[in-house]
Amino acid sequence: MIRINLLPIRKKRKKPKPVPGFVIGAVLLLVLAVILTFFINFLMKDRIKSLAEQKKGNETKIAKLQEKIKEVKNYEELNKKYTDRKQIIEELRKNQARPVKTLDELSKRLSDGIWLQELVISASGIELKGVGFTNEDVVTFVQDLKASGLLTEVYLHETVQAEAESVPVYKFKITMGMKI
């Protein structure tokens, strides 16, 4: 008897070769790297968002501080203007009586033969220009000014003979200081 096998012949399958360990390790490492990249990306987006909010907050603080700096500068400018004006007013008050006292003293010392033509009162002193009938009148006037307790450093700069409406006169220039 002959036996006939009608079943298909099974070929022996070869066992697949095992996948090398470094390939499995590389794949696992790659998967882990992808997962880690997504996780870090998520964390970085959150960090970037919080830093952007912090930046906006800092910019608003800076804007408020800039306004306060402007207010301080404005205050300093106003304070400087006020101080300058106050100093000017104090200086004016201090020197307020000076012209009056000067004119009063000059009128007391003025003799009959002297005419004053120009009087300049400045911070550095007093300059006086005028004419007299005689040189003796001018000298007497200078001596009277020197005798004054209010006037100091009286100095006769020049005396020049001239004519005024065909009358001989002596033009003079005097400088002096004043005690206040």
C-alpha positions in Angstrom: 0.0 0.0 0.0 1.2 3.3 -0.9 0.4 6.1 1.1 -0.1 9.4 -0.5 -0.1 12.5 1.5 -2.5 15.1 0.0 -1.8 17.6 2.6 0.5 20.3 1.5 4.0 20.0 2.5 4.9 22.3 5.1 8.2 23.8 4.6 10.0 24.4 7.6 10.1 27.9 8.3 13.2 29.4 9.3 13.2 31.1 12.6 13.6 34.8 12.1 16.9 36.1 13.2 16.6 37.9 16.4 16.9 41.7 16.1 20.2 42.9 17.4 20.1 44.6 20.8 21.7 47.8 19.6 18.9 48.3 17.0 16.3 47.9 19.8 18.3 50.2 22.0 18.5 52.8 19.2 14.8 52.6 18.5 14.0 53.0 22.3 16.4 55.8 22.5 14.9 57.5 19.5 11.4 57.2 20.9 12.5 58.4 24.3 14.2 61.4 22.5 11.0 62.3 20.6 8.9 62.1 23.8 11.5 64.1 25.7 11.6 66.7 22.9 7.8 67.1 23.0 7.9 67.4 26.8 10.7 70.0 26.8 8.9 71.9 24.0 5.7 72.0 26.1 7.7 73.3 29.1 9.5 75.9 27.1 6.3 77.2 25.6 5.0 77.6 29.1 8.2 79.3 30.3 8.2 81.6 27.2 4.6 82.6 28.0 5.4 83.4 31.6 8.5 85.4 30.6 6.4 87.3 28.0 3.9 88.2 30.8 6.7 89.2 33.1 8.2 91.4 30.3 4.9 93.2 29.9 4.6 93.7 33.6 8.2 95.1 33.7 7.4 97.4 30.8 4.4 98.8 32.6 6.5 99.3 35.7 9.2 101.1 33.6 6.5 103.4 32.1 5.2 104.3 35.5 8.8 104.9 36.8 9.5 107.1 33.7 6.5 109.2 34.6 7.7 109.6 38.1 11.2 110.5 36.9 9.6 113.2 34.7 7.6 114.5 37.7 10.8 114.6 39.8 12.7 116.5 37.1 9.7 118.9 36.7 9.7 119.4 40.5 13.5 120.0 40.5 13.1 122.6 37.7 10.3 124.3 39.5 12.2 124.3 42.7 15.3 125.8 40.9 13.1 128.5 39.3 11.5 129.2 42.7 15.0 129.4 44.4 16.3 131.7 41.6 13.3 134.0 41.9 13.5 134.0 45.7 17.2 134.9 45.5 16.4 137.7 43.0 13.6 139.1 45.3 15.9 138.9 48.3 18.6 140.8 46.3 16.1 143.4 45.2 14.9 143.9 48.8 18.5 144.1 50.0 19.3 146.8 47.3 16.0 148.5 47.4 17.1 151.3 49.6 20.5 151.8 47.9 19.5 154.3 45.2 17.3 156.3 47.6 20.1 156.5 50.2 22.6 157.4 47.5 20.6 160.2 46.0 19.8 161.5 49.5 23.5 161.5 50.5 24.5 163.2 47.2 21.9 165.9 47.5 23.1 166.6 51.1 26.7 167.0 49.8 25.9 168.9 46.6 27.2 172.5 46.7 25.8 175.4 44.7 28.5 175.4 42.0 28.1 171.8 41.0 25.7 170.1 38.5 25.3 166.4 38.2 24.9 165.1 34.6 25.1 161.3 35.0 24.8 158.9 37.9 25.3 155.2 37.4 24.7 152.8 40.3 25.9 149.3 39.8 26.9 146.3 41.9 30.6 147.3 41.6 30.0 150.9 42.8 28.8 154.4 41.8 30.0 156.5 38.9 29.2 160.2 38.9 29.7 162.7 36.1 29.0 166.4 36.3 30.3 169.9 35.9 31.4 172.7 38.3 32.0 176.4 37.9 35.5 176.2 39.4 38.0 173.5 40.1 37.7 174.5 43.8 34.0 173.7 43.7 34.8 170.2 42.4 37.5 169.6 45.0 35.2 170.8 47.8 32.5 168.5 46.5 34.9 165.5 46.5 36.0 166.4 50.0 32.4 166.5 51.2 31.8 163.1 49.6 34.8 161.7 51.4 33.5 163.0 54.7 30.3 161.2 54.2 29.8 158.1 56.5 27.8 156.3 53.8 30.2 156.7 50.8 33.5 154.9 50.6 36.5 154.9 48.3 35.7 158.3 46.7 38.1 158.8 43.8 38.3 161.8 41.4 39.3 160.4 38.1 39.6 163.5 36.0 38.8 167.2 35.8 38.7 168.8 32.4 38.1 172.4 31.6 35.4 173.0 29.0 32.9 175.6 27.9 29.2 175.4 28.3 27.2 178.2 26.5 30.4 180.3 26.5 30.9 179.9 30.3 34.1 178.2 31.4 33.3 175.0 33.5 35.1 172.0 34.8 33.8 168.5 33.8 34.6 165.8 36.3 34.3 162.1 36.8 34.1 160.5 40.3 33.8 156.8 41.3 32.9 155.6 44.8 31.5 152.7 46.8 28.7 152.6 49.3 28.2 151.1 52.7 24.9 149.4 53.2 
